Every structure is written in structure tokens, then in C-alpha cells.
Amino acid sequence: MMQPKLIKTEADYHAALARIEEIFNAKPNTAEGDELDLLAVLVEAYEERTFPINLPDPVSAIKFRMEQQNLKPKDLVPYIGNKSKVSEVLSGRRTLSLSMIRNLATGLGIPAEVLIQERPSDSPGLVNMSHE
């Protein structure tokens, strides 16, 4: 049995993964089953710290959905407002209002948590919670 400990290095990580593979079929409520559960938690904690998953910025998410659904900028008018607002949002010159976020989340299925994020530091302030 491997002595479970916090995973702090890549070597610890690979050792834990190797041990998980060895005891993967351990029965629950046995010493190996408990070890497997603990190692899984430790590996997950290490992966969350080491390999965080970043959500796409709002404009990238909107453009991706447009590509998926073959939408043109004019198709976003019902969600965003008029053609000039759509153009400003897609170019990053206009921040999303709360009503735009609601409309895009409901109408196009883009997760609200993606739409409410701030832009990366090179273009701060995409999120504007004003009502339009």
C-alpha cells in the first residue's frame, strides 16, 4: 500500500496515477478501496491546481456558437439589439448588458458564467451589468 500524501510534484502525481491504475478494481469498503478513493481526491485536487480549465471569453464563446449554428451577425440582432450593437459587441468595443447576457444565454444556450466573465487583462471590462 502506498502511503497517501498530498501531491506536490509531477513525480508524486505520476506515482499516484500508477497506484490508481494498480488498484483500480479494488472493492469499496476495503483497505485498497479506501486508498483508491483517497488517491482519486488527491489527484483531482492536484489537477485543479496545476491544470485549471479557463472558460472562453464572452466574445469568443459568441463567435464559436455563431460558427456552430451558421449564424451571421444579423442573426444576433434579436439577442443584442441592433446591427451596430452586434458589431460593437463582436469587435469588443461594447460590453454585454444584463439583458444581452440573458438573451444570449436563453436564445443561443451560451452558459451565463461564460458571458459574465471579464475579458482578459489586455481588454478589461467587457462585462457591464447595466440594463439596456
N, C-alpha and C positions, 0 to 999 in steps of 0.2 A: 504494500500500500504506500502510495506517495503521500508525504506529509503536506497537506494542503496549506498554502500560504498565499498572501497577496501576490498578484502577478505584477512585477515592476519592470521586467526587461523582456526583450524579444525572446531570449533563451528560456525564461520562465514560461512565457506564452506557448512556445513550441513544445516544451516538456508537458505542459498541462494538456495541450491538444493531443499529444501522443498517448498520454494516460487515458484521456477520454475515449480515444479510439480503442484502447485495450479493454476497457471495462464498459463499452457502450451498451452491451446487452445485459448489464447487471440487473438483477431483480430489485424492485422497490423494497424499502424497509430492510435492507441488508447492509452490512458494512460497505460493500462496494457500491450499492445503490445510493447510499448517503454520500459517499465520496464523489460519485458521478454528479449528483445534484449540486454539491458544493463547488466542484470544479466548473460546472456549467455557469454558475453565478459569478465566479471569479473571472472566468474568460469573458463573459458578457460585460462585466464592469471594465476590464482592461480594454476591450474592443471599443466601447463607448468613449473612453478617454482618448484612445490612440487613433481611432478611425472615425471621427464624428461625421455624420451624414448631414451635409448642408442642404437646405431647401433651395430651389432655384429662386432667383429674384423675380418679383412680380411680372416685369415686362417679358422676361424670358419664358415664364410659365404661360403668359397670354399668347405669345408668338408660337410656342410649342403646340398649344391647343388649337390655334388657328391652322397650323400646318396639318395636325391630325385630322381636322374636320374640313379641310379645304376651304377655310373661311378667308374672305377678303376684308380689308379694313372697314369697308362699308357695312359688312355683316355685324360689326361690333357697335354700330350706332345705337341699337336698342338697349345695349347694356351700359354704354359710356355717355352717350349724349349725341352730339352732332359730329360731322366728319372732322372738323378742326380739333375737337377734344380728343377724338380717336387718334389722330395724327400726333398730337402733343403727348398723349399717354405712351404711344408706341415708340416715340423718339426719346422718352424720358424727361421731357420738358414739363409735363404736368403730373402732379401726384394724383393717386387714386383717392376719390372721396369715399365716404362710408357707403353711400348709395351705389356707387360704381362697384365697390367690393361685393356688396350684397347681390347686385345684378349678375356680376361675372360668376360668383360662387354658385348661385342658383341656376342661371341660364346655361353656363358652359361647364359647370361641375369642377371648377378650379378650386382647390381647398382654400378656405378663408385664411388659414395660417400662412399660406404662401403669399397671398395677396396683401396681407397686413404687414409683412416684413419691411424693414428699411432696406434701401438699396445699399450695395457695398459702399465703403467709405469714399471711393472716388466720385460718387454722385449721391451725396446724402439727401435724405428727406423725401423719398418717393411717397411715403405714407402721409396722407393728410386726412385726418378724421373729420373734416368739415362736411356739412351736408350740402349737396348741390341739387 
